[in-house]
Amino acid sequence: MTSTDPTPSRVLVLNSGSSSVKYQLLDMADSARLAVGLVERIGEETSRLVHTPLTGGDKRELTGPIADHGAALKAVSEELAKDGLGLDSPQLAAIGHRVVHGGLKFSAPTVITEEVMAEIERLVPVAPLHNPANITGIRTAQSLRPDLPQVAVFDTAFHTTMPEHAARYAIDVETADAHRIRRYGFHGTSHAYVSRETAKLLGKDPSEVNVIVLHLGNGASASAVRGGMCVDTSMGLTPLEGLVMGTRSGDIDPAVTFHLERVAGMSTDEIDTLLNKKSGLVGLCGDNDMREIRRRIDEGDQRAALAFDIYIHRLKKYIGAYYAVLGKVDAVAFTAGVGENAAPVREAAVTGLEELGLAVDGELNAVRSDAPRLISPEYARVAVAVVPTDEELEIATQTYALVRSGDGASGAGA
Ligand code: ADP
């Protein structure tokens, strides 16, 4: 099939944040990317649109005020139209939206109806930063192409298979249920994609392998995936739980928050900001970019070295924990900005775990590549892999499969 084929095969993927929209246009006939871009600082005087056509032509950058998401998407549409890829094209099959929180109801991509929108709105209290921005993005896209299927792909969906004993916190059940407090997990689109690609790399079907996925970006999370199904993940009610991240603390004794309130006199909002924005690597050493931290360590910086050690210690604890959860592990897969690029992190994370069958080969680990690859020596019982994530491709694939199947409500009611 080519792009001139009458069957619509293009999917626009939108990732709407509170002041930004990232987008990609893909042709699912051959999974080719046609254009990528982002609009940032929406609502400010200094908004910026960066558009890269991938069918020929140069990257374009526009600066100046873009008032809201509606204006942002209109500007994106105009840029796409200049390359003959306008959103009014009959070639566009659907728009796929990344939606951060789908709660328990959505275990698969779902065609957006008013009922689905109402449920996404109901989840705002558990995702106050993300779901409102996602809702705005969907409403804007709907007004632009009301005739087109809009599909929600949820960050939480892949984790809805977690058993109750992994998903529940050990707190009073009535209180937890009344306020929907449980572990939901995030980065699900990435964990789903990377666990599947890892199986492919091993020449196996996902149902045949157990994988520990380490998604290490600025946000970071681990998951234990048994036979293609998530059985545990490190993020919880919100993305704050789990690994040490760029600016988030990850696991912490909840009593620290009472202490900060009672003894340090901090407000709930101040504590929220401290743990989400001023903790993790940035809180420990002032930097959250792993490249900078490694550079400082090479110069003998003790604070950077301690931050790195704390980061690695937590990572190892999760590898060990998920090894125990899975019983048998076929592969550990590193992904996202740090996981794909930081060889020292990968090496340090498995050093000392030889008895568990884990090791990396120094030379293979040092190779820089965009391709999925194994970095463990041949003798290792557990494969260690670097598998670049591609959340946009996964969202487009799920969106296209759903609209082609015509099964609009496949995820609802789970
Ligand atoms: P997110 O999507 O969570 O914003 P990414 O997956 O893009 O994050 O990861 C961003 C992080 O990846 C940066 O903060 C940096 O620490 C790390 N990173 C990116 N490139 C490199 C590199 N070449 N070496 C080491 N770390 C890198």
Boltz pocket constraint, residues with backbone or C-beta under 6 A from the ligand:
constraints:
  - pocket:
      binder: B
      contacts: [[A, 216], [A, 217], [A, 218], [A, 219], [A, 246], [A, 288], [A, 289], [A, 290], [A, 291], [A, 336], [A, 337], [A, 338], [A, 341], [A, 342]]
      max_distance: 6.0
